[in-house]
Amino acid sequence: MSISNKASVWVDAALCTGCGACVDECQSGAIAVVEGMAEVDEAACSGCLACVDTCPQGALQPLVEGELVYSEARPAPVIREKRALVRRAAPLAAVAGASLLAQVAHSLVRVLSRWLTASEESRPIDDVAHSRTTGSGGANGLGRRARHRRRGR
């Protein structure tokens, strides 16, 4: 980018009324009113910018010179909505939860049915009668261990 000490002026045609105030103020004589509008001779302009301050309409503006530098395209920033994940995940969680609940219930039924069938097959029908016949003795025919368990020892 090159910056020169000499400033130029451009005329905004929509604002210029051709009043000639800038022509009177220009010391170098670079401005002339042609067909009702001010025109600036850039070669003769000294860059004092006195005409810019003088124009009552603001039609004269300093010309800024510069160099455009192109950069690589950047991706647009992603603006995420708050709670978007919750809105999307809630129905999935409900479906997954219902499915999981069904699986747990099925597993619980299987475990309980196995436990009930296994305990019926492994224990004698009448525990009291069985303990009396085996001679473990004691009150109610349950034996010493059962009495201690009942008493919390």
Sequence and secondary structure as in RCSB ss.txt:
>XXXX:A:sequence
MSISNKASVWVDAALCTGCGACVDECQSGAIAVVEGMAEVDEAACSGCLACVDTCPQGALQPLVEGELVYSEARP
APVIREKRALVRRAAPLAAVAGASLLAQVAHSLVRVLSRWLTASEESRPIDDVAHSRTTGSGGANGLGRRARHRR
RGR
>XXXX:A:secstr
    S  EEEE TTT     HHHHH SS  EEEETTEEEE TTT     HHHHH SS  EEEE            
      TTHHHHHHHHHHHHHHHHHHHHHHHHHHHHHHHHHHHHHHHS S HHHHHHHHT  SGGG  HHHHHHH
HT 
